[in-house]
């Protein structure tokens, strides 16, 4: 069972790496987009750019949450006491709920962004 615990710890580390990579990629992508926009900084920080950043970061958060759920399952294999399994099951339920509502929020923001882009497109 020590091997399973070490694998679960490595999966935890992977989740941290996914979060950090997602943050860096989202920030870089947002900064590149800001450089392309010819608008005052306050407008870019509160409008489409912020929405794009939230969508990008939200997607990475979803991936990290799913990796953490895998880690929780591995931890539950390593710790077979009823109390440990119940505790980890609670964490999985919380993370799954967070994933569900985060996914809904990302979809809502993507729809809002596509409507905004469609309204600004003079060819439509």
N, C-alpha and C positions, 0 to 999 in steps of 0.2 A: 504493500500500500504506500510505501514511501515514494516509489516511482510515480505513482498516480499523483501524489501531492506535489512532487517536483514539477511534473508536467503542468498541473493546474497553476502553480506559481509562474511558470513560463508563459502560460496563456494570460495570466494577469499582467505580466510585463508587456506582452503583445498588445493588450488593450490600452495600456498607458502609451505605448509607441503609436498606436492608431490615433489616440486623442491628440498627442503632440503633433504628429504629422498632419492631421486634419486641421489643427489650428494654424500651423505654418502655411499649409497649402491654401487655406481659406483667406488668410491675411494677404499672402502674395497675390493671389487671384484678384482680390478686392483692390489692392493697390494698383495693379495693372489696369483694372477697369477704370479706376478713378483718373489715372493719367490720360485715358482716352476720352474722357468726358470733358466737354468745355462748358463747365458750370461752376458757380461759386461753391466753395468747400462745404458750407453749411447745407446747401441743397443736396449735394452728393452724399453727405453723411446721414441725412435723414430720409432719403428717398430710395430710389431703385438700388443703389449700391448697398445700403444697409440690408435691404431685403435679400439681395444676392448673397451677401455674407452670411446672413442667418440661415438661408437654405443650404449653402455649402457646408457650414459648420454643423448644421442639424443632421445632414446626411452622414457626416463622419461620426457624430455622436451616436447615431443609430447603429452604425457598424461596431463601434466600441461597446455599446450595450449588448449587442448580440454575442460578441466575443466574451464579455463578462458572464453572460448566461452559460456559455459553454464551460467557462471556468468554474462556475457554481456547481454545475452538474458533476464535474470532475472532483471537486472538493467533497461533494456528497457521497461519491463512491469511496473516497479515502476515509471519511468519517461516517461510520455506520450507526452511531447511536441515534436513537429516536429524537432526542433533543437537537442534535446537530443537523439532522436531516430536516426537521421542522423549521429550524432557523434558516437554513439555506433555501428551503422551499418558499419561505416568506420573502426572502431577498429576490428570488427568481420571479415571484408574482409582482413585486414592486418594479423590478427592471422591465418586465414584459409590459406592464401597464404604462410605464414611462415611454417605452418604445412605441406603443400603440398611439398614445396621444401626441408624441413628438412627430410621428409619421403623419397624423391628421393635420397638425399645424403646418408641416412642410408642404403638404398638398394644398392647403388653403393659401399659403403664401405664393406658391407657384401659380395657382389659378388667378390670384389677384395680380401677380406680376404679368401674366400673359394677357389679361384684360387691359392692364395699363399700357402695355406695349402695343396692343391692337388699337387702342384709342389714339395713340400718338402717331401711328403709321398713316401717312396721308394717302397711301395707295389703297387702303381698305375702306 
